[in-house]
Amino acid sequence: MIKRDLSEIILKRLNSNKAIIIKGARQVGKTSLLKALFENKDDVMWLNADEIDVRSLFETVSSTKLKAIIGNKKFLIIDEAQRIKDIGLKLKLIADEIPQVQIIATESSSFELSQNVNEPLTGRKLEYQLFPFSFKEMCKEHGLIEEKRMLSHRLVYGYYPDIVVNQGNEIELIKLLADSYLYKDILQFDRINKHDKIVKLLQALAFQVGSQVSFNELGQICALDSKTVEKYIIILEQAFIIFRLPSFSRNLRNELKSSRKIYFYDNGIRNAVIANFSDITSRLDVGALFENFIISERMKHNAYSAKAPHTYFWRTKTQQEIDYIEEWNGHLTAFEIKWNDKAKAKEPKIFKEKYANSSFEVITPNNMEDFLCSD
């Protein structure tokens, strides 16, 4: 079993008197991670909230009932906890009345759990996100050279565990993943009134990876008003399918101040949305695929390293642009992402003059490991 970078973080946080919340899309490996950590322990209670009888246990609960359910177990793991009504209040009751029990809950969407947990468990929880496999994790598994040889494959099919470990059946499995799992939470969500529109919106976002997106323009494509587009994008973010990158501005006159780019957490899902699994040698969007890959992998790297820089892209009205910027401890680092190792990339003069203390780097397939694997 491939060792996840989040495993060591969770082990260090056990018995911290705080509930541990692990969030992430369906099928990224949350349950597998916990089974690997607790497979040899007999003091663990596992509850799967996808099961009706488990949800019914929590319909009317008291501290007496909870103590009877948990017994002498030291660890309580609740899988897909967002499916339990008012789960935050119930976790708070356990934390208050049975403090010796370590609570670990997983969620596949933040529609319910994050909203219901945040207030009841304020100061009582540690929250982490598990992503699909990362480039860094796969390098640890079978070496940098071998993983870089797989880059063209990863750009098309991504890093979902089931896809990685079942080579040869990628297309069938990723279609099943997208249709049966990723849309499951979204299309059952009662704030989605037009299911076909949100699928069309996902497709429009997939075609615009690496480009600025306009809610008005997306609305015209999908026949939705801009407010509905923004609402649906928030839902897609809550389902861990996409994330946005805002524009960077410090009041330079011609900087774009309120624009954004949107990326997919996983390249394979992006390609499934538009039903394009062509080899990269015949694709016109390879630059966008590589940019999505690098930025999503950097996000995983930062999350697992407990580093939380502010992240942006930068562009002016005269079309000068930087793909990705990190602001950390008062320092700006700008990155240009190039699929072609021989392509020339220079720091825009106006950016260099305005932000003289910033640094500038070019990320290509040749040096990407320095960006994605550094400690």
Contacts in CASP RR format, 6 or more apart in sequence:
PFRMAT RR
TARGET T0000
AUTHOR 0000-0000-0000
METHOD contacts of the structure
MODEL  1
MIKRDLSEIILKRLNSNKAIIIKGARQVGKTSLLKALFENKDDVMWLNAD
EIDVRSLFETVSSTKLKAIIGNKKFLIIDEAQRIKDIGLKLKLIADEIPQ
VQIIATESSSFELSQNVNEPLTGRKLEYQLFPFSFKEMCKEHGLIEEKRM
LSHRLVYGYYPDIVVNQGNEIELIKLLADSYLYKDILQFDRINKHDKIVK
LLQALAFQVGSQVSFNELGQICALDSKTVEKYIIILEQAFIIFRLPSFSR
NLRNELKSSRKIYFYDNGIRNAVIANFSDITSRLDVGALFENFIISERMK
HNAYSAKAPHTYFWRTKTQQEIDYIEEWNGHLTAFEIKWNDKAKAKEPKI
FKEKYANSSFEVITPNNMEDFLCSD
1 32 0 8 1.000
1 36 0 8 1.000
2 133 0 8 1.000
2 137 0 8 1.000
2 138 0 8 1.000
2 141 0 8 1.000
2 161 0 8 1.000
2 164 0 8 1.000
3 36 0 8 1.000
3 137 0 8 1.000
3 140 0 8 1.000
3 141 0 8 1.000
4 29 0 8 1.000
4 33 0 8 1.000
4 36 0 8 1.000
4 130 0 8 1.000
4 137 0 8 1.000
5 134 0 8 1.000
5 136 0 8 1.000
5 137 0 8 1.000
5 304 0 8 1.000
6 22 0 8 1.000
6 33 0 8 1.000
6 128 0 8 1.000
6 130 0 8 1.000
6 304 0 8 1.000
7 33 0 8 1.000
7 36 0 8 1.000
7 37 0 8 1.000
9 128 0 8 1.000
9 304 0 8 1.000
9 306 0 8 1.000
10 20 0 8 1.000
10 22 0 8 1.000
10 33 0 8 1.000
10 37 0 8 1.000
10 104 0 8 1.000
10 128 0 8 1.000
11 37 0 8 1.000
13 20 0 8 1.000
13 126 0 8 1.000
14 20 0 8 1.000
14 102 0 8 1.000
15 102 0 8 1.000
16 126 0 8 1.000
17 99 0 8 1.000
18 123 0 8 1.000
18 124 0 8 1.000
18 125 0 8 1.000
18 126 0 8 1.000
19 91 0 8 1.000
19 95 0 8 1.000
19 103 0 8 1.000
19 104 0 8 1.000
19 105 0 8 1.000
19 121 0 8 1.000
19 124 0 8 1.000
19 125 0 8 1.000
19 126 0 8 1.000
20 102 0 8 1.000
20 103 0 8 1.000
20 104 0 8 1.000
20 105 0 8 1.000
20 125 0 8 1.000
20 126 0 8 1.000
20 128 0 8 1.000
21 105 0 8 1.000
21 106 0 8 1.000
21 107 0 8 1.000
21 113 0 8 1.000
21 117 0 8 1.000
21 125 0 8 1.000
21 126 0 8 1.000
21 127 0 8 1.000
21 128 0 8 1.000
22 30 0 8 1.000
22 33 0 8 1.000
22 34 0 8 1.000
22 104 0 8 1.000
22 105 0 8 1.000
22 106 0 8 1.000
22 107 0 8 1.000
22 128 0 8 1.000
22 129 0 8 1.000
22 130 0 8 1.000
23 106 0 8 1.000
23 107 0 8 1.000
23 108 0 8 1.000
23 110 0 8 1.000
23 113 0 8 1.000
23 114 0 8 1.000
23 127 0 8 1.000
23 128 0 8 1.000
23 129 0 8 1.000
23 130 0 8 1.000
23 240 0 8 1.000
24 30 0 8 1.000
24 106 0 8 1.000
24 107 0 8 1.000
24 108 0 8 1.000
24 129 0 8 1.000
24 130 0 8 1.000
24 131 0 8 1.000
24 240 0 8 1.000
25 108 0 8 1.000
25 132 0 8 1.000
25 181 0 8 1.000
25 182 0 8 1.000
25 239 0 8 1.000
25 240 0 8 1.000
25 241 0 8 1.000
25 265 0 8 1.000
26 108 0 8 1.000
26 181 0 8 1.000
26 182 0 8 1.000
26 184 0 8 1.000
26 185 0 8 1.000
27 160 0 8 1.000
27 161 0 8 1.000
27 162 0 8 1.000
27 177 0 8 1.000
27 181 0 8 1.000
28 130 0 8 1.000
28 131 0 8 1.000
28 132 0 8 1.000
28 160 0 8 1.000
28 161 0 8 1.000
28 240 0 8 1.000
29 130 0 8 1.000
29 161 0 8 1.000
30 79 0 8 1.000
30 106 0 8 1.000
30 108 0 8 1.000
30 130 0 8 1.000
31 79 0 8 1.000
31 106 0 8 1.000
32 161 0 8 1.000
33 130 0 8 1.000
34 77 0 8 1.000
34 79 0 8 1.000
34 104 0 8 1.000
34 106 0 8 1.000
38 44 0 8 1.000
38 75 0 8 1.000
38 77 0 8 1.000
41 75 0 8 1.000
43 72 0 8 1.000
43 73 0 8 1.000
43 74 0 8 1.000
43 75 0 8 1.000
44 73 0 8 1.000
44 74 0 8 1.000
44 75 0 8 1.000
44 76 0 8 1.000
44 77 0 8 1.000
45 69 0 8 1.000
45 70 0 8 1.000
45 71 0 8 1.000
45 73 0 8 1.000
45 75 0 8 1.000
45 76 0 8 1.000
45 77 0 8 1.000
46 77 0 8 1.000
46 79 0 8 1.000
47 54 0 8 1.000
47 57 0 8 1.000
47 76 0 8 1.000
47 77 0 8 1.000
47 78 0 8 1.000
47 79 0 8 1.000
48 54 0 8 1.000
48 79 0 8 1.000
48 80 0 8 1.000
49 55 0 8 1.000
49 78 0 8 1.000
49 79 0 8 1.000
49 80 0 8 1.000
49 81 0 8 1.000
49 82 0 8 1.000
49 83 0 8 1.000
49 84 0 8 1.000
49 87 0 8 1.000
50 79 0 8 1.000
50 80 0 8 1.000
50 83 0 8 1.000
54 84 0 8 1.000
55 83 0 8 1.000
55 84 0 8 1.000
55 85 0 8 1.000
57 69 0 8 1.000
58 84 0 8 1.000
58 85 0 8 1.000
58 87 0 8 1.000
58 90 0 8 1.000
59 85 0 8 1.000
61 90 0 8 1.000
61 93 0 8 1.000
63 93 0 8 1.000
63 96 0 8 1.000
63 97 0 8 1.000
63 98 0 8 1.000
66 93 0 8 1.000
66 94 0 8 1.000
66 97 0 8 1.000
66 98 0 8 1.000
67 97 0 8 1.000
67 98 0 8 1.000
70 76 0 8 1.000
70 94 0 8 1.000
70 98 0 8 1.000
70 101 0 8 1.000
73 101 0 8 1.000
74 100 0 8 1.000
74 101 0 8 1.000
74 102 0 8 1.000
75 101 0 8 1.000
75 102 0 8 1.000
75 104 0 8 1.000
76 94 0 8 1.000
76 101 0 8 1.000
76 102 0 8 1.000
76 103 0 8 1.000
76 104 0 8 1.000
77 104 0 8 1.000
77 105 0 8 1.000
77 106 0 8 1.000
78 84 0 8 1.000
78 87 0 8 1.000
78 103 0 8 1.000
78 104 0 8 1.000
78 105 0 8 1.000
78 106 0 8 1.000
79 106 0 8 1.000
80 106 0 8 1.000
80 107 0 8 1.000
80 108 0 8 1.000
81 87 0 8 1.000
81 91 0 8 1.000
81 105 0 8 1.000
81 106 0 8 1.000
81 107 0 8 1.000
81 113 0 8 1.000
82 107 0 8 1.000
82 108 0 8 1.000
82 109 0 8 1.000
82 110 0 8 1.000
82 111 0 8 1.000
82 112 0 8 1.000
82 113 0 8 1.000
83 112 0 8 1.000
84 90 0 8 1.000
86 116 0 8 1.000
87 105 0 8 1.000
87 112 0 8 1.000
87 113 0 8 1.000
87 116 0 8 1.000
87 117 0 8 1.000
88 113 0 8 1.000
88 116 0 8 1.000
88 117 0 8 1.000
88 120 0 8 1.000
88 121 0 8 1.000
89 116 0 8 1.000
89 120 0 8 1.000
91 103 0 8 1.000
91 105 0 8 1.000
91 117 0 8 1.000
91 120 0 8 1.000
91 121 0 8 1.000
91 125 0 8 1.000
92 120 0 8 1.000
92 121 0 8 1.000
92 124 0 8 1.000
94 101 0 8 1.000
94 103 0 8 1.000
95 103 0 8 1.000
95 121 0 8 1.000
95 124 0 8 1.000
105 113 0 8 1.000
105 117 0 8 1.000
107 113 0 8 1.000
107 114 0 8 1.000
108 185 0 8 1.000
108 239 0 8 1.000
108 240 0 8 1.000
109 185 0 8 1.000
109 186 0 8 1.000
109 238 0 8 1.000
109 239 0 8 1.000
109 240 0 8 1.000
110 238 0 8 1.000
110 239 0 8 1.000
110 240 0 8 1.000
111 185 0 8 1.000
111 189 0 8 1.000
111 235 0 8 1.000
111 238 0 8 1.000
111 239 0 8 1.000
114 238 0 8 1.000
117 125 0 8 1.000
128 303 0 8 1.000
129 240 0 8 1.000
129 303 0 8 1.000
131 159 0 8 1.000
131 265 0 8 1.000
131 296 0 8 1.000
131 299 0 8 1.000
131 300 0 8 1.000
131 303 0 8 1.000
132 158 0 8 1.000
132 159 0 8 1.000
132 160 0 8 1.000
132 161 0 8 1.000
132 265 0 8 1.000
132 266 0 8 1.000
133 159 0 8 1.000
133 160 0 8 1.000
133 161 0 8 1.000
133 164 0 8 1.000
134 159 0 8 1.000
134 297 0 8 1.000
134 300 0 8 1.000
134 301 0 8 1.000
134 304 0 8 1.000
134 372 0 8 1.000
135 147 0 8 1.000
135 154 0 8 1.000
135 159 0 8 1.000
135 297 0 8 1.000
135 300 0 8 1.000
135 368 0 8 1.000
135 369 0 8 1.000
135 372 0 8 1.000
135 373 0 8 1.000
136 297 0 8 1.000
136 300 0 8 1.000
136 301 0 8 1.000
136 304 0 8 1.000
136 372 0 8 1.000
136 373 0 8 1.000
138 147 0 8 1.000
138 150 0 8 1.000
138 159 0 8 1.000
138 164 0 8 1.000
139 147 0 8 1.000
139 369 0 8 1.000
139 373 0 8 1.000
141 147 0 8 1.000
144 369 0 8 1.000
144 373 0 8 1.000
148 365 0 8 1.000
148 369 0 8 1.000
151 365 0 8 1.000
152 279 0 8 1.000
152 280 0 8 1.000
152 281 0 8 1.000
154 267 0 8 1.000
154 293 0 8 1.000
155 267 0 8 1.000
155 280 0 8 1.000
155 286 0 8 1.000
155 289 0 8 1.000
155 290 0 8 1.000
155 293 0 8 1.000
156 267 0 8 1.000
156 268 0 8 1.000
156 271 0 8 1.000
156 277 0 8 1.000
156 278 0 8 1.000
156 279 0 8 1.000
156 280 0 8 1.000
156 289 0 8 1.000
157 163 0 8 1.000
157 170 0 8 1.000
157 174 0 8 1.000
157 267 0 8 1.000
157 268 0 8 1.000
157 271 0 8 1.000
157 277 0 8 1.000
158 164 0 8 1.000
158 266 0 8 1.000
158 267 0 8 1.000
158 268 0 8 1.000
158 269 0 8 1.000
159 266 0 8 1.000
159 267 0 8 1.000
160 174 0 8 1.000
160 177 0 8 1.000
160 266 0 8 1.000
160 268 0 8 1.000
160 269 0 8 1.000
162 173 0 8 1.000
162 177 0 8 1.000
163 170 0 8 1.000
163 173 0 8 1.000
163 174 0 8 1.000
163 177 0 8 1.000
163 268 0 8 1.000
166 173 0 8 1.000
170 277 0 8 1.000
171 277 0 8 1.000
174 268 0 8 1.000
174 269 0 8 1.000
174 271 0 8 1.000
174 272 0 8 1.000
174 277 0 8 1.000
175 272 0 8 1.000
177 269 0 8 1.000
177 272 0 8 1.000
178 269 0 8 1.000
178 272 0 8 1.000
178 273 0 8 1.000
182 239 0 8 1.000
182 241 0 8 1.000
182 269 0 8 1.000
183 199 0 8 1.000
185 239 0 8 1.000
186 192 0 8 1.000
186 198 0 8 1.000
186 235 0 8 1.000
186 236 0 8 1.000
186 239 0 8 1.000
186 241 0 8 1.000
187 195 0 8 1.000
187 198 0 8 1.000
189 235 0 8 1.000
191 231 0 8 1.000
191 235 0 8 1.000
192 198 0 8 1.000
192 232 0 8 1.000
192 235 0 8 1.000
194 224 0 8 1.000
197 222 0 8 1.000
197 223 0 8 1.000
197 224 0 8 1.000
197 228 0 8 1.000
197 232 0 8 1.000
198 232 0 8 1.000
198 235 0 8 1.000
198 236 0 8 1.000
199 273 0 8 1.000
200 221 0 8 1.000
200 222 0 8 1.000
201 218 0 8 1.000
201 219 0 8 1.000
201 221 0 8 1.000
201 222 0 8 1.000
201 224 0 8 1.000
201 229 0 8 1.000
201 232 0 8 1.000
201 233 0 8 1.000
201 236 0 8 1.000
202 236 0 8 1.000
202 241 0 8 1.000
202 242 0 8 1.000
202 273 0 8 1.000
203 273 0 8 1.000
203 274 0 8 1.000
204 218 0 8 1.000
204 221 0 8 1.000
204 222 0 8 1.000
205 213 0 8 1.000
205 218 0 8 1.000
205 233 0 8 1.000
205 236 0 8 1.000
205 242 0 8 1.000
205 262 0 8 1.000
205 264 0 8 1.000
205 273 0 8 1.000
206 264 0 8 1.000
206 270 0 8 1.000
206 271 0 8 1.000
206 273 0 8 1.000
206 274 0 8 1.000
207 274 0 8 1.000
208 262 0 8 1.000
209 261 0 8 1.000
209 262 0 8 1.000
209 263 0 8 1.000
209 264 0 8 1.000
209 270 0 8 1.000
209 285 0 8 1.000
209 288 0 8 1.000
209 289 0 8 1.000
209 291 0 8 1.000
209 292 0 8 1.000
210 261 0 8 1.000
210 263 0 8 1.000
210 288 0 8 1.000
210 291 0 8 1.000
210 292 0 8 1.000
210 323 0 8 1.000
211 261 0 8 1.000
211 288 0 8 1.000
212 247 0 8 1.000
212 256 0 8 1.000
212 259 0 8 1.000
212 260 0 8 1.000
212 261 0 8 1.000
212 315 0 8 1.000
213 260 0 8 1.000
213 261 0 8 1.000
213 262 0 8 1.000
215 226 0 8 1.000
215 229 0 8 1.000
215 230 0 8 1.000
215 233 0 8 1.000
216 226 0 8 1.000
218 224 0 8 1.000
218 226 0 8 1.000
218 229 0 8 1.000
219 225 0 8 1.000
219 226 0 8 1.000
219 228 0 8 1.000
219 229 0 8 1.000
222 229 0 8 1.000
224 232 0 8 1.000
233 242 0 8 1.000
233 244 0 8 1.000
233 262 0 8 1.000
236 242 0 8 1.000
237 243 0 8 1.000
237 244 0 8 1.000
240 265 0 8 1.000
241 264 0 8 1.000
241 265 0 8 1.000
241 269 0 8 1.000
242 262 0 8 1.000
242 263 0 8 1.000
242 264 0 8 1.000
242 265 0 8 1.000
243 262 0 8 1.000
243 263 0 8 1.000
243 265 0 8 1.000
243 296 0 8 1.000
243 299 0 8 1.000
244 260 0 8 1.000
244 261 0 8 1.000
244 262 0 8 1.000
244 263 0 8 1.000
245 260 0 8 1.000
245 261 0 8 1.000
245 262 0 8 1.000
245 263 0 8 1.000
245 295 0 8 1.000
245 311 0 8 1.000
245 312 0 8 1.000
245 313 0 8 1.000
245 324 0 8 1.000
246 259 0 8 1.000
246 260 0 8 1.000
246 312 0 8 1.000
246 313 0 8 1.000
247 255 0 8 1.000
247 256 0 8 1.000
247 257 0 8 1.000
247 258 0 8 1.000
247 259 0 8 1.000
247 260 0 8 1.000
247 312 0 8 1.000
247 313 0 8 1.000
247 314 0 8 1.000
247 315 0 8 1.000
248 255 0 8 1.000
248 312 0 8 1.000
248 313 0 8 1.000
248 314 0 8 1.000
248 325 0 8 1.000
248 327 0 8 1.000
249 255 0 8 1.000
249 256 0 8 1.000
249 257 0 8 1.000
249 314 0 8 1.000
250 354 0 8 1.000
250 355 0 8 1.000
252 316 0 8 1.000
252 350 0 8 1.000
252 354 0 8 1.000
254 316 0 8 1.000
254 317 0 8 1.000
254 318 0 8 1.000
255 314 0 8 1.000
255 315 0 8 1.000
255 316 0 8 1.000
255 317 0 8 1.000
256 315 0 8 1.000
256 316 0 8 1.000
256 317 0 8 1.000
259 315 0 8 1.000
261 313 0 8 1.000
263 291 0 8 1.000
263 292 0 8 1.000
263 295 0 8 1.000
263 296 0 8 1.000
264 270 0 8 1.000
264 273 0 8 1.000
264 292 0 8 1.000
264 296 0 8 1.000
265 296 0 8 1.000
266 296 0 8 1.000
267 289 0 8 1.000
267 292 0 8 1.000
267 293 0 8 1.000
267 296 0 8 1.000
270 289 0 8 1.000
270 292 0 8 1.000
271 277 0 8 1.000
271 289 0 8 1.000
276 283 0 8 1.000
280 286 0 8 1.000
280 289 0 8 1.000
283 289 0 8 1.000
286 339 0 8 1.000
287 339 0 8 1.000
289 339 0 8 1.000
290 337 0 8 1.000
290 338 0 8 1.000
290 339 0 8 1.000
290 365 0 8 1.000
291 323 0 8 1.000
291 337 0 8 1.000
291 339 0 8 1.000
294 324 0 8 1.000
294 337 0 8 1.000
294 363 0 8 1.000
294 368 0 8 1.000
294 371 0 8 1.000
294 372 0 8 1.000
295 323 0 8 1.000
295 324 0 8 1.000
295 337 0 8 1.000
297 372 0 8 1.000
298 324 0 8 1.000
298 371 0 8 1.000
298 372 0 8 1.000
299 311 0 8 1.000
301 371 0 8 1.000
301 372 0 8 1.000
301 373 0 8 1.000
301 374 0 8 1.000
302 308 0 8 1.000
302 309 0 8 1.000
305 375 0 8 1.000
307 328 0 8 1.000
309 326 0 8 1.000
309 327 0 8 1.000
309 328 0 8 1.000
310 326 0 8 1.000
310 327 0 8 1.000
310 328 0 8 1.000
311 324 0 8 1.000
311 325 0 8 1.000
311 326 0 8 1.000
311 327 0 8 1.000
312 324 0 8 1.000
312 325 0 8 1.000
312 327 0 8 1.000
313 321 0 8 1.000
313 322 0 8 1.000
313 323 0 8 1.000
313 324 0 8 1.000
313 325 0 8 1.000
314 321 0 8 1.000
314 322 0 8 1.000
314 325 0 8 1.000
314 334 0 8 1.000
314 351 0 8 1.000
315 321 0 8 1.000
315 322 0 8 1.000
316 348 0 8 1.000
316 350 0 8 1.000
320 348 0 8 1.000
320 350 0 8 1.000
320 351 0 8 1.000
321 348 0 8 1.000
322 334 0 8 1.000
322 335 0 8 1.000
322 336 0 8 1.000
322 347 0 8 1.000
322 348 0 8 1.000
322 351 0 8 1.000
323 335 0 8 1.000
323 336 0 8 1.000
323 337 0 8 1.000
324 334 0 8 1.000
324 335 0 8 1.000
324 337 0 8 1.000
325 332 0 8 1.000
325 333 0 8 1.000
325 334 0 8 1.000
325 335 0 8 1.000
326 332 0 8 1.000
326 333 0 8 1.000
326 335 0 8 1.000
331 357 0 8 1.000
331 358 0 8 1.000
331 359 0 8 1.000
332 355 0 8 1.000
332 357 0 8 1.000
332 358 0 8 1.000
332 359 0 8 1.000
333 358 0 8 1.000
333 359 0 8 1.000
333 360 0 8 1.000
333 361 0 8 1.000
334 347 0 8 1.000
334 351 0 8 1.000
334 358 0 8 1.000
334 359 0 8 1.000
334 360 0 8 1.000
334 361 0 8 1.000
335 360 0 8 1.000
335 361 0 8 1.000
335 362 0 8 1.000
335 363 0 8 1.000
335 371 0 8 1.000
336 345 0 8 1.000
336 347 0 8 1.000
336 360 0 8 1.000
336 361 0 8 1.000
336 362 0 8 1.000
336 363 0 8 1.000
337 362 0 8 1.000
337 363 0 8 1.000
337 364 0 8 1.000
338 345 0 8 1.000
338 362 0 8 1.000
338 363 0 8 1.000
338 364 0 8 1.000
339 364 0 8 1.000
339 365 0 8 1.000
340 364 0 8 1.000
341 364 0 8 1.000
341 365 0 8 1.000
341 366 0 8 1.000
343 364 0 8 1.000
345 362 0 8 1.000
347 360 0 8 1.000
351 358 0 8 1.000
352 358 0 8 1.000
352 360 0 8 1.000
361 371 0 8 1.000
363 371 0 8 1.000
END
